[in-house]
Amino acid sequence: MALGGTNHVVGRDAIVHCLTVDFPRMLVADVALDFRGFTPNSDLVVVEETMRATLANAHDYRNDYWFVFALRGGLIHRVREYMDTVNGHRMVFDGA
């Protein structure tokens, strides 16, 4: 993670901490999601979205994401997140 953690967020407590503590430190205002597509397929659901926000460094953030939700027994079992990491790094760390 961009905030000094590992590249995996595992377990309910870690996920809640990431969403309620880490994200608000980095994405400080105007967080908006534009859902662009949903593709359900049995026990997998793919979601395409664009996220926009104002970063802690006051720069604009805009990046495309794809999430793959694996379901087990009707509940989310695993989430894989894909994004343009070069674009994200540039906005967060280079301020462009």
BAZA-751094 format. One record per residue (C-alpha): residue in one letter; x, y, z. Coordinates in steps of 0.05 Angstrom, whole numbers, plus 5000, padded with zeros to 4 digits. Layout:
BEGIN
<pt r="A" xx="X" yy="Y" zz="Z"/>
...
//
This chain:
BEGIN
<pt r="M" xx="5000" yy="5000" zz="5000"/>
<pt r="A" xx="5021" yy="5071" zz="4988"/>
<pt r="L" xx="5017" yy="5086" zz="5062"/>
<pt r="G" xx="5074" yy="5041" zz="5084"/>
<pt r="G" xx="5035" yy="4976" zz="5094"/>
<pt r="T" xx="5041" yy="4911" zz="5057"/>
<pt r="N" xx="5011" yy="4899" zz="4989"/>
<pt r="H" xx="4957" yy="4855" zz="5020"/>
<pt r="V" xx="4901" yy="4873" zz="5066"/>
<pt r="V" xx="4878" yy="4808" zz="5098"/>
<pt r="G" xx="4824" yy="4797" zz="5149"/>
<pt r="R" xx="4763" yy="4836" zz="5171"/>
<pt r="D" xx="4800" yy="4882" zz="5221"/>
<pt r="A" xx="4854" yy="4900" zz="5170"/>
<pt r="I" xx="4803" yy="4915" zz="5117"/>
<pt r="V" xx="4762" yy="4959" zz="5163"/>
<pt r="H" xx="4825" yy="4996" zz="5185"/>
<pt r="C" xx="4846" yy="5007" zz="5113"/>
<pt r="L" xx="4778" yy="5035" zz="5093"/>
<pt r="T" xx="4765" yy="5078" zz="5154"/>
<pt r="V" xx="4836" yy="5102" zz="5173"/>
<pt r="D" xx="4885" yy="5094" zz="5115"/>
<pt r="F" xx="4842" yy="5117" zz="5057"/>
<pt r="P" xx="4817" yy="5181" zz="5091"/>
<pt r="R" xx="4889" yy="5200" zz="5105"/>
<pt r="M" xx="4906" yy="5196" zz="5031"/>
<pt r="L" xx="4841" yy="5213" zz="4996"/>
<pt r="V" xx="4819" yy="5273" zz="5037"/>
<pt r="A" xx="4760" yy="5302" zz="4998"/>
<pt r="D" xx="4712" yy="5296" zz="4940"/>
<pt r="V" xx="4717" yy="5220" zz="4934"/>
<pt r="A" xx="4673" yy="5198" zz="4877"/>
<pt r="L" xx="4664" yy="5131" zz="4843"/>
<pt r="D" xx="4639" yy="5123" zz="4772"/>
<pt r="F" xx="4618" yy="5051" zz="4761"/>
<pt r="R" xx="4629" yy="5034" zz="4689"/>
<pt r="G" xx="4612" yy="4960" zz="4686"/>
<pt r="F" xx="4592" yy="4898" zz="4724"/>
<pt r="T" xx="4605" yy="4828" zz="4698"/>
<pt r="P" xx="4575" yy="4772" zz="4740"/>
<pt r="N" xx="4597" yy="4700" zz="4725"/>
<pt r="S" xx="4577" yy="4646" zz="4774"/>
<pt r="D" xx="4620" yy="4657" zz="4836"/>
<pt r="L" xx="4660" yy="4715" zz="4806"/>
<pt r="V" xx="4638" yy="4787" zz="4796"/>
<pt r="V" xx="4682" yy="4837" zz="4759"/>
<pt r="V" xx="4670" yy="4912" zz="4773"/>
<pt r="E" xx="4701" yy="4967" zz="4731"/>
<pt r="E" xx="4703" yy="5037" zz="4761"/>
<pt r="T" xx="4738" yy="5104" zz="4759"/>
<pt r="M" xx="4756" yy="5137" zz="4825"/>
<pt r="R" xx="4765" yy="5211" zz="4833"/>
<pt r="A" xx="4787" yy="5248" zz="4895"/>
<pt r="T" xx="4830" yy="5303" zz="4924"/>
<pt r="L" xx="4895" yy="5276" zz="4954"/>
<pt r="A" xx="4927" yy="5298" zz="5019"/>
<pt r="N" xx="4979" yy="5335" zz="4976"/>
<pt r="A" xx="4920" yy="5376" zz="4947"/>
<pt r="H" xx="4928" yy="5345" zz="4878"/>
<pt r="D" xx="4872" yy="5313" zz="4839"/>
<pt r="Y" xx="4869" yy="5237" zz="4836"/>
<pt r="R" xx="4836" yy="5199" zz="4779"/>
<pt r="N" xx="4849" yy="5127" zz="4765"/>
<pt r="D" xx="4813" yy="5067" zz="4735"/>
<pt r="Y" xx="4803" yy="5004" zz="4776"/>
<pt r="W" xx="4779" yy="4933" zz="4764"/>
<pt r="F" xx="4757" yy="4891" zz="4823"/>
<pt r="V" xx="4746" yy="4816" zz="4819"/>
<pt r="F" xx="4701" yy="4791" zz="4875"/>
<pt r="A" xx="4704" yy="4717" zz="4889"/>
<pt r="L" xx="4642" yy="4692" zz="4925"/>
<pt r="R" xx="4634" yy="4632" zz="4971"/>
<pt r="G" xx="4566" yy="4614" zz="4997"/>
<pt r="G" xx="4538" yy="4680" zz="4972"/>
<pt r="L" xx="4589" yy="4721" zz="5012"/>
<pt r="I" xx="4651" yy="4757" zz="4988"/>
<pt r="H" xx="4710" yy="4711" zz="5000"/>
<pt r="R" xx="4766" yy="4747" zz="4964"/>
<pt r="V" xx="4775" yy="4813" zz="4928"/>
<pt r="R" xx="4830" yy="4826" zz="4877"/>
<pt r="E" xx="4843" yy="4898" zz="4857"/>
<pt r="Y" xx="4875" yy="4919" zz="4792"/>
<pt r="M" xx="4894" yy="4991" zz="4776"/>
<pt r="D" xx="4942" yy="5032" zz="4735"/>
<pt r="T" xx="4998" yy="5032" zz="4788"/>
<pt r="V" xx="5044" yy="5078" zz="4748"/>
<pt r="N" xx="4989" yy="5130" zz="4741"/>
<pt r="G" xx="4971" yy="5123" zz="4815"/>
<pt r="H" xx="5043" yy="5129" zz="4838"/>
<pt r="R" xx="5054" yy="5190" zz="4795"/>
<pt r="M" xx="4994" yy="5227" zz="4825"/>
<pt r="V" xx="5008" yy="5207" zz="4897"/>
<pt r="F" xx="5083" yy="5215" zz="4899"/>
<pt r="D" xx="5102" yy="5261" zz="4841"/>
<pt r="G" xx="5044" yy="5309" zz="4849"/>
<pt r="A" xx="5029" yy="5309" zz="4774"/>
//
